[in-house]
Amino acid sequence: MKDNENGIDFSLVLASSVHDMKNSIGMLLASLESVIEDSPPTNEIQARRFSTLHYEASRINSELVQLLTIYRMQNDFLPVLIDEYYILDIFEDQIARNNVLMETKGVGMTLECDGDLNWYVDQDLIGSVVHNILVNCIRYTNSTIYMSAKVENELLCITIADDGKGYPDAMINRPITQIEDVEVSKGGTHLGLYFSDKIASFHKQNNRNGYIELANGGDLGGGIFKMYLP
Amino acid sequence: MSGKINYSKLMFLIADDFGSFRNTVNSMLSSLGATNVVMAATAQEVFLQCQNKKFDVILCDYNLGAGRTGQHVLEELRHKHAISRDTIFIIVSAESSRTIVMCSYDCEPDDYLMKPITAKMLEQRINRLLKQRGIFSTAYAAIEKQDYLTASDILIDLSMAEDRYSNFAQKLLGTVFIRMGDLDKAERLYTRALEVRQVDWARLGLAVVKQARGDLELAGDWLEKIVADNPLYLPAYDAMATNWDKKGEKFNVQFTVQRAVDISPMSILRQKYLAEVATENNDLITALSAQRRSVKLGQYSCHGRAEDHFGFARISSLAVEREMDVDTNIGNEALAILDKAKEQYDLNDVQLAQCSLLAGRIHALERREDLAQSFFAAAEQILENVESNIDLDVDRVLALQSLGDKKKVTELLEELQTVYADDQEALEKLDVFLDEPASDSSREFVATINREGIELYNDARFDEALSCFEKARKLFPKHVGIQLNMVQSLIGKMKADIGDDSVKRDCRDCLNLVESLIDDEHPQYDRYRRLRNMANSI
């Protein structure tokens, strides 16, 4: 953190207004959900409008959360609280959080996760990664999303896939770690992936760090996001 | 999730300063079948509701407006025993995860939910927590009754089950073992947990076990490692401060508490502790700012006390007396803080007398003698009708001192020595005035060079440390603390194998002098004995 000539630390100002905006969006989302609940969409067009509203608000919300998290990462303020958690709980929380969005958009979900599968993770950080990818998938999928968690090679592998048109080639062919400065400054952000990769890497065990992988295809034929955690 | 939960049988409380949010959550709960939902807009309303009803679930917003947080509410409910362990307390928050994580270290709510929340999320969390409550309720009841044997039996079974509750059961079991004093079992439990994964709670638990066994060196090393890996893990700092305290190293206690306070400035108990050790260490600048914060935080916290206000007045008057480089307005600030104590708390007579004495002292130091005299007169009037205590008497001595009335000070001190002849603790408090008859400015001088000396000692620069302490000793030849600091530096020198026989001789002389000054009830006696043993074993 540096004080600039005006004596104001701009990153701090930015962080606190991001925080404020995030709270407003939170209120907006909650109100929106009660509106949808009180008067459910009566036709296709209405449903689509609701889902657009909801999607955009969710996206802003999760983007702001990411901004804050990245700010904290850079300032060493980010608490990482790793403990034993049930992965199904994390999945269910995020599915529940995006329930209205999925319903208004008519997206189906296949969930493959053993109820007894537990792992050492930061529940909130991993939850926010799942949320972020999920919101993205809901936007780009045609009809269905697949989520799974299993242990491969002593690593927890979380997969989130959809039947949309997949990740652009440029994104798949480049290592995530190179996203950092250039991409972000171009405004094409990919902040979500940068964020996911960072969070994965906070998970360490026996000199192994977590990481993410992107692919296209699979059973659904769309984008596949994988996160491996030691 | 198996076993449908009947929401209509449960009592809910929603606390949020925003009506719209209360209503949203209310309708979410209704849609789940809840019929008993009470709402509160302020912390005060929560306390009122909890007096009359027993809630199963409390959903409390973190930011409750007017400076109050969900953390304050939870702390106060527990403090007043207004809720039992059976009540599920969930903090709902739009705040940053950092604030929430700090809060969860400090007050341990059952869970926290980030806004925006949905009905489904709410249902899942509540179902999980209710299920957990059902499973742990007998263990909680046993812990509450301090029946640790029963509690540990239940928890052992739960922790062996290898299901989703075993981890939680293990954590709880560790603390129960420590409370029972069964360190062997606690150690085995934490070691086993660490074989699977280096989790902070188990690392901390193991360090606390070592500490309880008296292995302070190892415990300190481990704690330092934990915070190096996770600098925001507050419980480790607390254990570390205790560790330094057990070693008698007050400067390191202060340094450690300061680190924790920098990370989490909103904890009033840590701020108070910091003010206390900094005062002991004569670091009045730090003490002042920590005490100021304590007063401020006390406005919303059940841990706020009128004594925090008095403490601020005491430290600031000391700073003025010693002509330290503090805000020139500090006297007025202290007077305002004393007034606030009268507004905020229902003061008894002794406290009112203390208030007047402290205000008088400040006026006297600011050379407003008339005002000072009238405050003292007011205090004396109250004192005629109440039973005094040592803290009040110390304030009386200080007040008279600030007027420069040496004769009265001496008389009062003599009188007090008779009154408290059988009260060692009280006498210790008077020692400050008796042992160090020199001016306050030179006392500050000594404190400063003493501090310098300790720093040099910590850097193993023993000769420089010694010359520092020597300067202080010239002014206070009978000051036990300084003598012992010298002994410690001389031992350091011997251990490092520098110097000749004269070092040994000096060390012996110092120890002999100290022996003639103290008895086994002196606060520094343990330290003296330890250092003597060390010196003899070299």
Chai-1 contact restraints between the chains, C-beta under 6 A:
chainA,res_idxA,chainB,res_idxB,connection_type,confidence,min_distance_angstrom,max_distance_angstrom,comment,restraint_id
A,N23,B,A94,contact,1.0,0.0,6.0,A-B,restraint_1
A,G26,B,A94,contact,1.0,0.0,6.0,A-B,restraint_2
A,G26,B,K115,contact,1.0,0.0,6.0,A-B,restraint_3
A,G26,B,P116,contact,1.0,0.0,6.0,A-B,restraint_4
A,L29,B,P116,contact,1.0,0.0,6.0,A-B,restraint_5
A,A30,B,T24,contact,1.0,0.0,6.0,A-B,restraint_6
A,A30,B,P116,contact,1.0,0.0,6.0,A-B,restraint_7
A,S34,B,T24,contact,1.0,0.0,6.0,A-B,restraint_8
A,F77,B,R98,contact,1.0,0.0,6.0,A-B,restraint_9
A,P79,B,R98,contact,1.0,0.0,6.0,A-B,restraint_10
A,P79,B,V101,contact,1.0,0.0,6.0,A-B,restraint_11
A,P79,B,L232,contact,1.0,0.0,6.0,A-B,restraint_12
A,D83,B,V199,contact,1.0,0.0,6.0,A-B,restraint_13
A,E84,B,N167,contact,1.0,0.0,6.0,A-B,restraint_14
A,Y86,B,R164,contact,1.0,0.0,6.0,A-B,restraint_15
A,E92,B,Q124,contact,1.0,0.0,6.0,A-B,restraint_16
A,A96,B,T118,contact,1.0,0.0,6.0,A-B,restraint_17
A,A96,B,K120,contact,1.0,0.0,6.0,A-B,restraint_18
A,A96,B,M121,contact,1.0,0.0,6.0,A-B,restraint_19
A,A96,B,Q124,contact,1.0,0.0,6.0,A-B,restraint_20
A,R97,B,T118,contact,1.0,0.0,6.0,A-B,restraint_21
A,R97,B,M121,contact,1.0,0.0,6.0,A-B,restraint_22
A,N99,B,T118,contact,1.0,0.0,6.0,A-B,restraint_23
A,N99,B,K120,contact,1.0,0.0,6.0,A-B,restraint_24
A,Y120,B,R197,contact,1.0,0.0,6.0,A-B,restraint_25
A,D124,B,S97,contact,1.0,0.0,6.0,A-B,restraint_26
